Amino acid sequence: MFFYAPIQAPRQTQYNGGMKIRLFQIDAFADQLFTGNPAAVCPLAKWIPADLMQSIAAENNLAETAFVVGSDDRYEIRWFTPVVEVDLCGHATLAAGFALMNHCDVKSNEVKFHSERSGDLSVKRVGERYILNFPADQTRKCQTPAGLLESLSEDSLPVIDCYRGKTDVMLVLECEEVVGDLKPNFHLLNQVDARGVIVTAASHEFDFVSRFFAPQAGIDEDPVTGSAHTTLMPYWSSRLGKTELIGRQISQRGGTLYCQALGDRVEIGGEAQTYLIGEIEVPG
């Protein structure tokens, strides 16, 4: 067990006409370092220009960088991939809650966030886990988008269903071995009509497994994707007839997610580990 001294310094400081911004790099949905999904977290005293946040995210070159600004009893939050701002990011929100509770001046076991794009969100600490509370995605059954199957595999895929959510497409396959063996052609996948593609199947060891591909957002394969489970959970909860499920994202790094369906909301939990604490020096 590690205990971290809270950092009381201002979230942004000025120097010689420039600015220093604290940065925490956290492995989210990780029960040990070098697993799960790494995210950068930058707490700010006030918002900086969006193009500067995008430049910082590109320099970090992680799947997402989260920027947070405290206001009264909650934090505003925004997320950037190396190439674009996104509507919702699970692992970077979990990382932000972890960083604020373990490294900053937040004394509570729950951090409330608000996103202009996704509404009210929260991260709650329960033992060693950090539990996201997110809105459930609204999905509809759809035809498989043109070119999707060809982009995922040169062989015929055993497809059960295809669904489209707010931004992503979810493809349900017959067996987890096929999900794990996929070797996508990301040039072709980048041309498919979907921001991201979730591929999932029932599992022998877990309730379900998944992988997530998003070349259009600058992420060929995301290691562990909290937001994808807002789409996965309503489907698997209905199909398996239970509200508490364990999902495993079977990327190279991998991560386990402990999920609960709450009607129009979803809880998504996992552990997190601190990898790096530093400062960004932005010239004036």
C-alpha positions in Angstrom: 0.0 0.0 0.0 1.4 3.4 -1.0 0.3 6.7 0.5 0.8 9.9 -1.4 1.3 13.3 0.2 -1.3 15.8 -1.2 0.1 18.5 -3.5 -1.1 21.8 -2.3 0.6 24.1 -4.9 -1.6 26.0 -7.3 -2.7 24.0 -10.3 -1.2 26.6 -12.7 1.8 28.8 -11.9 3.3 31.6 -13.9 7.0 32.0 -14.6 8.9 34.4 -16.8 5.8 35.1 -18.8 5.1 31.4 -19.2 3.1 28.8 -17.3 3.7 25.5 -15.4 1.0 22.9 -15.4 1.0 19.8 -13.2 0.7 16.5 -15.0 -0.1 13.0 -13.6 0.2 9.9 -15.7 -2.1 7.2 -14.3 -2.6 3.6 -15.5 -6.4 3.2 -15.3 -8.2 -0.2 -15.0 -4.8 -1.6 -13.8 -4.2 -3.8 -10.8 -0.5 -3.4 -11.4 1.8 -0.9 -13.2 2.3 -1.2 -17.0 -1.2 -2.7 -17.5 -4.6 -1.1 -18.1 -4.8 2.2 -20.1 -2.4 5.1 -19.4 -4.0 8.6 -19.2 -2.5 12.0 -18.5 -4.4 14.3 -16.1 -3.8 18.1 -15.9 -5.6 19.9 -13.1 -6.0 23.6 -14.0 -7.0 26.7 -12.1 -8.9 28.0 -15.1 -9.3 26.9 -18.7 -6.5 27.4 -21.2 -7.1 27.7 -24.9 -8.4 24.5 -26.6 -5.6 24.5 -29.2 -3.0 24.5 -26.3 -4.8 21.6 -24.7 -4.7 19.8 -28.0 -1.0 20.4 -28.4 -0.4 19.1 -24.9 -2.4 16.0 -25.6 -0.4 15.5 -28.9 2.9 15.9 -27.0 1.8 13.4 -24.4 0.8 11.0 -27.2 -1.4 8.9 -24.9 -4.9 7.7 -25.8 -6.3 10.6 -23.8 -5.3 13.5 -21.7 -7.9 14.8 -19.3 -8.0 18.5 -18.2 -10.0 19.4 -15.1 -11.0 22.8 -13.5 -12.4 22.9 -10.0 -15.6 24.9 -9.4 -17.4 24.7 -6.1 -18.4 21.1 -5.4 -17.5 19.6 -8.8 -14.9 19.7 -11.5 -15.4 20.5 -15.1 -13.6 18.0 -17.4 -12.5 17.7 -21.0 -10.7 15.0 -22.9 -8.3 15.1 -25.8 -6.7 12.3 -27.9 -3.5 13.2 -29.7 -5.6 14.5 -32.6 -9.1 15.5 -31.4 -11.3 16.4 -28.4 -13.8 13.6 -27.6 -17.3 13.6 -26.0 -16.5 11.0 -23.3 -13.6 9.1 -22.0 -13.9 6.5 -19.2 -10.3 5.6 -18.3 -9.1 9.3 -18.3 -12.0 10.2 -16.0 -11.1 7.4 -13.6 -7.5 8.6 -13.8 -8.6 12.1 -13.0 -10.6 11.0 -10.0 -7.7 8.9 -8.8 -5.2 11.8 -9.2 -7.4 14.3 -7.4 -8.1 12.0 -4.5 -4.6 10.7 -4.1 -2.3 13.5 -5.2 -4.3 16.8 -4.8 -6.4 18.4 -2.1 -9.6 16.4 -2.5 -10.5 14.9 0.8 -13.7 13.1 -0.2 -14.0 9.5 -1.5 -16.1 10.8 -4.4 -15.3 13.4 -7.1 -18.1 14.8 -9.2 -17.4 15.9 -12.7 -19.4 17.8 -15.3 -18.8 17.7 -19.1 -20.4 20.1 -21.5 -20.6 17.1 -23.9 -21.7 14.3 -21.6 -23.3 15.8 -18.6 -22.8 14.8 -14.9 -20.2 12.1 -14.2 -18.5 10.8 -11.0 -15.7 8.7 -9.6 -16.1 7.0 -6.2 -13.4 5.2 -4.3 -14.5 1.9 -2.8 -11.6 0.0 -1.3 -9.0 -0.4 -3.9 -11.4 0.3 -6.8 -12.5 3.5 -8.4 -16.1 3.4 -9.7 -17.3 5.5 -12.6 -20.9 6.5 -12.9 -21.7 7.3 -16.5 -24.9 7.6 -18.6 -25.7 4.4 -20.5 -25.4 4.6 -24.3 -28.6 4.4 -26.3 -28.1 1.8 -29.0 -30.1 0.4 -32.0 -29.6 -2.7 -34.1 -28.2 -1.8 -37.5 -26.7 -3.2 -40.7 -23.0 -3.9 -40.5 -21.4 -0.8 -42.0 -19.8 -1.2 -45.4 -16.2 -2.3 -45.2 -16.2 -3.1 -41.5 -15.9 -6.9 -41.7 -13.2 -6.7 -44.4 -11.2 -4.2 -42.3 -11.2 -6.5 -39.3 -10.3 -9.8 -40.9 -9.5 -11.4 -44.2 -11.5 -14.4 -43.1 -15.3 -14.7 -42.7 -16.4 -13.5 -39.2 -19.1 -15.3 -37.1 -21.3 -12.2 -36.5 -24.3 -12.4 -34.2 -25.4 -8.8 -34.1 -24.4 -5.2 -34.9 -25.5 -2.2 -33.0 -24.8 1.6 -33.4 -24.6 3.8 -30.4 -24.0 7.6 -30.0 -20.6 7.5 -31.7 -19.5 3.9 -32.1 -20.5 0.6 -33.7 -20.6 -2.6 -31.6 -20.1 -5.9 -33.4 -21.0 -9.0 -31.5 -19.2 -12.2 -32.5 -19.8 -15.9 -31.6 -16.7 -16.6 -29.6 -14.0 -14.8 -27.7 -11.1 -16.5 -29.5 -12.1 -14.8 -32.7 -12.1 -11.4 -31.0 -8.6 -12.0 -29.6 -7.3 -13.2 -33.0 -8.4 -10.1 -34.9 -5.7 -8.3 -36.9 -7.4 -5.2 -38.3 -6.3 -3.3 -41.4 -6.4 0.2 -39.8 -6.2 1.9 -43.2 -9.5 0.3 -44.2 -11.0 0.6 -40.7 -10.3 4.4 -40.8 -12.8 4.6 -43.7 -15.7 2.9 -42.0 -18.6 5.0 -41.0 -18.0 5.0 -37.2 -15.8 7.0 -34.8 -14.9 3.7 -33.0 -15.6 0.0 -33.3 -16.3 -2.2 -30.3 -15.9 -6.0 -31.0 -17.2 -8.3 -28.2 -18.2 -11.9 -27.4 -19.2 -14.0 -24.4 -16.4 -15.3 -22.3 -15.5 -18.5 -20.5 -13.7 -16.8 -17.6 -15.5 -13.4 -17.6 -19.0 -12.4 -18.6 -17.8 -10.9 -21.8 -14.6 -9.8 -23.6 -14.0 -6.8 -25.9 -11.6 -4.9 -28.0 -11.9 -1.3 -29.2 -10.5 0.3 -32.3 -10.7 4.0 -33.1 -8.2 5.1 -35.9 -10.4 8.0 -36.8 -9.7 9.5 -33.3 -6.0 8.8 -33.6 -6.1 5.5 -31.6 -5.7 2.3 -33.6 -6.5 0.1 -30.6 -7.3 1.5 -27.2 -5.9 -0.7 -24.3 -9.0 -0.4 -22.0 -12.0 1.7 -22.8 -14.4 2.7 -20.1 -16.7 4.6 -22.4 -17.2 1.5 -24.6 -18.7 -0.3 -21.6 -21.6 2.2 -21.5 -22.5 0.5 -24.8 -21.4 -3.0 -23.8 -23.2 -3.2 -20.5 -26.9 -2.6 -21.6 -26.4 -5.3 -24.3 -24.7 -7.9 -22.0 -26.9 -7.2 -19.0 -30.0 -7.8 -21.2 -28.6 -10.9 -22.9 -27.2 -12.6 -19.8 -30.1 -11.5 -17.5 -28.1 -9.9 -14.7 -27.1 -6.4 -13.7 -23.6 -7.1 -12.3 -21.0 -8.2 -14.8 -17.2 -8.5 -15.2 -15.7 -7.5 -18.5 -12.2 -8.1 -19.8 -10.7 -6.0 -22.5 -8.2 -8.3 -24.2 -5.8 -5.8 -25.7 -2.0 -6.4 -25.3 -2.0 -4.5 -22.0 -5.4 -5.7 -20.9 -7.8 -4.6 -18.1 -10.6 -6.0 -16.0 -13.8 -3.9 -15.5 -16.4 -4.5 -12.8 -19.7 -3.2 -14.1 -23.3 -2.7 -12.9 -26.3 -1.7 -14.9 -28.4 1.0 -13.3 -31.1 1.6 -15.8 -30.1 4.8 -17.7 -26.7 4.8 -15.9 -23.8 2.4 -15.7 -21.2 1.9 -13.0 -17.7 0.9 -14.3 -15.0 0.1 -11.8 -11.3 -0.9 -11.7 -8.1 -0.2 -10.0 -5.4 2.5 -10.9 -1.7 3.0 -10.5 0.5 6.1 -10.5 3.2 6.1 -13.1 4.5 9.6 -13.3 4.2 13.1 -11.6 5.6 16.1 -13.3 5.2 19.6 -14.7 4.6 20.9 -18.2 6.5 24.2 -18.9 4.5 26.2 -21.5 6.4 29.3 -22.8 4.6 32.7 -22.8 
